[in-house]
Amino acid sequence: MDNRLAASARLRQNQSAHAMTLRTKRERISAANHYRILYSYEKALPMPEKRVRKPADPNAPPLERDVLKAVLRYLSHHPKVAWCARINAGGTSFSDGHGGEHFVRFNYKRGISDIIGQMKDGRFIAVECKREGEELMDHQRDFLNEVLQNNGIAFVARSVDDAIAGIPS
């Protein structure tokens, strides 16, 4: 009996010493959840099945992300371009921690192009990158037209060749 009491006392002492090293309530709760998950063998979840990917079609046109990377690399090294940047669009919701949700938008202008920048002569550049066969949405077309109406440079790039043709010589 004494051995069990001593072991129980040592365990409580170790737990309280460990709890003292965790400074905040969040850290203590996180550690408690960690131990609960670690030692709950009877509630173990089954492993999900591995996703099998189809092999890429070698004859398919390049993906939009690949076109965007190539065009951005070309524009960033072009001697007439002062700067250019990739613009992320969209939004997501985050939990506010009290059961509510908070929506965050990633940009301020609907239809803003994938790449924006500025020429060294001061003109604005807007480049919408698309995969071969994909069409512009109306709000993307409206944004490019707005840039053109205000003496900027705007074009759709489906390859680096389109970017070469889009920048005036």
Secondary structure, DSSP 8 states (H G I E B T S, - for coil): -HHHHHHHHHHHHHHHHHHHH--SHHHHHHHHHHHHHHT-GGG--------------TTS---HHHHHHHHHHHHHT-TTEEEEEE----EEEEE-SSS-EEEEES-SSTT--SEEEEETTS-EEEEEE--TT----HHHHHHHHHHHHTT-EEEEESSHHHHHHHS--
